[in-house]
Amino acid sequence: MPTALARSPHQDASIDLAVSRLVAEFGHRLDQQTVVGVVRSCRQDLSGSPADALPELVERLARYRLTQD
């Protein structure tokens, strides 16, 4: 069973903004659910990263993964 990830409100907002930016960037070829799924997967994969760096790292990793489709 997946565990819940503790996030600060700042991280929530930053991750939500990353989703918005990535949907705008990749929305012409991927649906929003796909982008959200990739971002969530990246967030979980980077859960051990420093909290301050997490939003940027998640967005960069998600962008990389979305370009590999």
TORKESE-85621 format. One line per 4 residues: number of its first residue (from 1); their letters; for each residue x, y, z of N, C-alpha, C. Coordinates in pm, 1 decimal. Example, Ala and Ser with C-alpha at 12.3 -4.5 7.8 and 13.67 -1.06 7.14 Angstrom:
2
1 = as = 1319.0,-569.0,780.0,1230.0,-450.0,780.0,1320.0,-330.0,780.0 ~ 1285.0,-225.0,708.0,1367.0,-106.0,714.0,1290.0,3.0,787.0
//
This chain:
69
1 = mpta = 85.1,-118.1,0.0,0.0,0.0,0.0,89.0,123.5,0.0 ~ 65.5,220.5,-89.3,150.9,338.9,-94.7,138.4,422.2,31.7 ~ 249.5,482.9,67.5,248.4,569.8,184.6,226.2,713.2,140.4 ~ 162.6,789.7,226.9,140.4,931.3,197.6,271.0,1006.6,214.3
5 = lars = 293.3,1102.6,128.6,414.2,1183.3,135.8,382.8,1311.8,209.1 ~ 459.2,1342.0,311.4,439.5,1467.0,384.3,497.2,1580.6,302.3 ~ 414.8,1681.6,278.2,459.6,1796.4,200.0,414.8,1922.6,270.5 ~ 495.8,2023.3,259.6,457.0,2153.1,312.4,362.6,2219.1,213.1
9 = phqd = 284.8,2318.4,257.0,197.9,2390.1,163.4,276.0,2452.3,47.6 ~ 398.3,2499.2,75.4,482.4,2556.4,-31.0,512.5,2451.2,-137.2 ~ 546.4,2330.6,-93.5,576.2,2223.9,-188.9,452.0,2187.2,-268.3 ~ 335.5,2180.7,-201.5,211.0,2151.3,-272.1,189.4,2252.5,-383.6
13 = asid = 199.9,2378.8,-351.3,178.4,2484.1,-450.7,282.8,2476.0,-561.7 ~ 406.5,2452.2,-525.3,513.5,2443.9,-625.0,493.2,2325.3,-718.3 ~ 452.7,2213.6,-663.0,428.1,2095.2,-745.3,307.6,2119.0,-835.7 ~ 203.6,2182.5,-782.0,86.1,2215.3,-863.1,123.2,2309.4,-977.7
17 = lavs = 209.4,2406.1,-950.0,254.6,2497.7,-1054.8,336.6,2423.9,-1160.5 ~ 417.0,2329.3,-1115.5,495.3,2249.5,-1210.6,401.9,2171.3,-1301.9 ~ 296.7,2113.4,-1245.2,199.3,2041.0,-1326.9,138.7,2135.8,-1429.9 ~ 100.6,2254.4,-1386.8,40.4,2352.1,-1479.2,136.0,2387.2,-1593.0
21 = rlva = 261.9,2411.7,-1557.9,360.3,2446.6,-1661.7,382.8,2329.9,-1758.2 ~ 390.1,2209.8,-1703.3,415.6,2093.7,-1788.9,295.0,2059.5,-1875.5 ~ 174.6,2078.9,-1824.1,55.1,2057.9,-1906.4,54.6,2158.5,-2021.1 ~ 91.0,2282.8,-1991.5,97.4,2384.0,-2097.4,203.6,2346.5,-2202.1
25 = efgh = 312.4,2290.0,-2156.5,422.7,2254.7,-2246.4,395.0,2128.1,-2327.4 ~ 332.6,2028.6,-2264.5,315.6,1898.0,-2329.2,170.5,1865.0,-2362.4 ~ 79.0,1955.1,-2332.2,-62.9,1929.5,-2351.2,-104.1,1901.1,-2493.9 ~ -23.6,1943.6,-2589.0,-56.0,1917.4,-2729.5,-41.2,1770.3,-2766.4
29 = rldq = 32.0,1693.8,-2685.0,49.6,1551.6,-2718.1,22.2,1456.4,-2602.5 ~ 6.1,1509.6,-2480.6,-22.4,1425.4,-2363.9,-139.1,1484.9,-2287.0 ~ -225.6,1397.7,-2232.5,-336.0,1451.8,-2154.1,-289.7,1487.5,-2013.1 ~ -371.6,1563.7,-1944.9,-335.6,1613.6,-1811.7,-312.6,1499.5,-1713.4
33 = qtvv = -391.3,1393.8,-1721.3,-374.3,1280.8,-1629.2,-236.7,1217.1,-1644.1 ~ -187.5,1209.1,-1764.4,-54.3,1153.1,-1788.0,51.8,1240.0,-1722.5 ~ 41.1,1370.5,-1741.9,137.5,1463.4,-1682.5,132.2,1454.8,-1530.2 ~ 14.2,1455.0,-1473.4,-0.2,1445.4,-1327.3,60.8,1315.4,-1277.1
37 = gvvr = 36.9,1206.2,-1346.6,93.7,1077.7,-1305.4,245.4,1077.4,-1306.7 ~ 303.4,1137.6,-1409.0,449.8,1145.1,-1417.9,504.8,1232.7,-1305.6 ~ 441.8,1346.1,-1280.8,487.6,1434.7,-1173.9,477.9,1364.8,-1038.5 ~ 369.6,1295.9,-1013.2,355.9,1223.2,-885.9,463.0,1115.7,-871.0
41 = scrq = 489.7,1044.3,-978.7,592.8,941.4,-976.1,729.9,1002.3,-946.4 ~ 758.6,1115.4,-1009.6,886.4,1184.0,-986.2,895.2,1232.6,-842.4 ~ 784.2,1285.3,-791.8,781.1,1333.2,-652.7,814.5,1219.9,-557.1 ~ 756.6,1105.1,-581.5,783.1,989.9,-495.1,927.7,943.0,-510.5
45 = dlsg = 978.1,938.0,-633.0,1115.5,893.5,-656.9,1218.1,986.0,-591.9 ~ 1183.4,1113.5,-578.1,1275.7,1212.4,-521.2,1245.2,1244.2,-375.3 ~ 1169.7,1161.3,-308.8,1124.9,1190.4,-172.2,1239.3,1209.6,-72.8 ~ 1356.6,1158.4,-100.0,1469.9,1174.8,-9.8,1552.0,1299.8,-37.0
49 = spad = 1511.6,1378.4,-134.4,1585.8,1499.5,-171.7,1557.0,1612.5,-73.8 ~ 1647.9,1710.2,-65.5,1625.2,1825.4,22.5,1494.0,1895.9,-13.1 ~ 1417.0,1929.6,87.3,1283.7,1987.3,67.6,1286.9,2115.0,-15.9 ~ 1385.6,2198.7,5.7,1392.0,2324.7,-68.3,1417.0,2303.9,-217.1
53 = alpe = 1486.0,2197.1,-251.1,1518.2,2170.4,-390.5,1412.8,2084.7,-459.8 ~ 1325.0,2025.3,-383.2,1231.1,1927.6,-437.1,1144.0,1978.7,-551.5 ~ 1079.4,2093.8,-541.2,994.3,2137.2,-652.8,1068.9,2147.3,-786.2 ~ 1186.9,2205.7,-784.4,1263.4,2218.4,-908.7,1308.6,2082.1,-959.9
57 = lver = 1355.2,1997.0,-870.1,1399.7,1863.9,-911.5,1285.9,1782.7,-970.9 ~ 1169.4,1790.9,-907.6,1053.1,1717.9,-958.6,1017.2,1765.6,-1098.5 ~ 1013.0,1896.8,-1116.8,976.3,1949.6,-1248.2,1078.6,1910.0,-1354.4 ~ 1205.4,1918.1,-1321.5,1308.9,1881.8,-1419.6,1302.3,1734.6,-1457.0
61 = lary = 1286.5,1647.6,-1355.4,1279.3,1504.1,-1382.5,1153.1,1471.5,-1461.7 ~ 1042.2,1532.7,-1424.9,917.5,1508.4,-1497.7,930.5,1553.4,-1643.3 ~ 988.3,1669.6,-1666.0,1006.9,1718.7,-1803.1,1092.2,1619.2,-1882.8 ~ 1199.2,1571.1,-1822.0,1285.2,1473.3,-1888.9,1205.4,1347.5,-1925.1
65 = rltq = 1130.4,1296.4,-1827.4,1053.2,1173.1,-1852.5,945.6,1195.2,-1957.8 ~ 883.3,1311.3,-1957.7,778.7,1338.5,-2055.7,836.1,1351.0,-2196.8 ~ 961.1,1391.7,-2209.9,1021.4,1401.2,-2342.7,1067.6,1265.0,-2393.6 ~ 1073.9,1166.2,-2306.4,1119.6,1032.5,-2344.8,1008.3,945.7,-2399.8
69 = d = 883.9,993.7,-2395.7,769.7,916.0,-2448.7,776.4,903.9,-2597.9
//
